[in-house]
Amino acid sequence: MSLKFCPKCSNILIPERISEKEFVEKCSYCNYSRKFNGKMLIMKNKIPKEKIGTKIVEEKNEFATYHNKCKKCGYDKAQIIDLGIFYSDEDNLIMLKCGKCGWSERIGKKFS
């Protein structure tokens, strides 16, 4: 089955089932329709969407295993993130990301 286009408005004609063996090609823009002769290859099924916001989610970072007290929310575990080096003469950039609120702080050398 190839794509067919509406002779009135040039949009794609979408096949729809009328009965077990009878199909119609319809334009969703101008409502033009014509009988379709041939086998239907693809069936159009609507998939139900899940309702968003119906469950309570408590997000905590499962990678947060390092003991560090967050300065923002007070949570006691953090994830260690090593961003590597940008230049060969620098130290690694290491960040601690809070397991609860996601706030990050840099550890390592501090310059004044």
N, C-alpha and C positions, 0 to 999 in steps of 0.2 A: 504494500500500500504506500503510495507516495502522497506528499502533501498536495492538497488542492486548495485553491484560493477562490474567494467569493468574486463572482463576475461584477457585482455592484460596487463594492468598496475595497476589494483586493486584500481583505484580511483572511486568515486561515480558517478553513471550514473544519469544524470539529464533528466527528462521527458520534451519533447517539443512538442507543438501542430503543426501538419502539416495541417490538415483540421479540420472540425467540430467534427468528431468522430475518427480521426486517430492521434495517438501519436507515437513518437519515443523516445527511451532512448539514450542519447548521452553522451559520455565522453568528457569533456572539455580539457583534457590533450592530448589524442592520437587520437581524432576524431573518435573513434569506435562508431558505432550506430547499434541499432536493433529495430525491431518493438515492440511496447508496447501493450499488450493486457490487457485491464481492464479500469476502470474508473479513470479519472484524479481527484485527490482530491484537489490539490493546483494549483492555477493559478499563473504564474510568471508575475508580473506587475512591470514596472520600474517607480519609483517615482521620479519626477523631483526635483533636488536640487535647493535651492534658491541661487541666486548669492550673494556672500559674498563681502562686502565692497561697496555696491551701495548706501547706505544711510548714511547720516551724523548723528552721534549719539553724543549727548551731555550728558555725564554721570555725574550726580550729585547724591550724596547720599541722599535719601529721609528721612533717619533717622537723618540727620544732622540738629538739631534744636537748639543746644546750641550755644550761641553767644560767639565765641572765634576767634581771628584773627590768621590765620595760619602763622607760621614763615617762611614757605617755599614759598608759593604762594600768601599769603595775603587774601585768601578767609575768609569771616567773620562768617561762621557757621561750627560746628563740631558735630560729633556723640560721645556720651559718652558711653564708653565700660567699664563695671565693670568685671574684671577677677576674682574677689573673693580673697580668701586668700589661701596661700599654707601651712602655718603653723599656729597654733592657736594663736601664740603671735605676728603675723604680722597684719598690716593694709591691707585693701582691695587694690588691684592694679587697679587703675582707669586710663584709657587712653582716650585721646581726639583724634579722627580720623577726619582729614579734609574732608569736604563734597565734595571737588573738586578733589584734587590730591591724597588723601588717606594717606598723611603723618601723623604719629601718634606721640604724645608726652605724656609722663607720668606726671600725676599731683599727688599731695600729698606731703608726707614728702620728702625733699631733703637732702641728706647726703653729707657732704664735705669730 
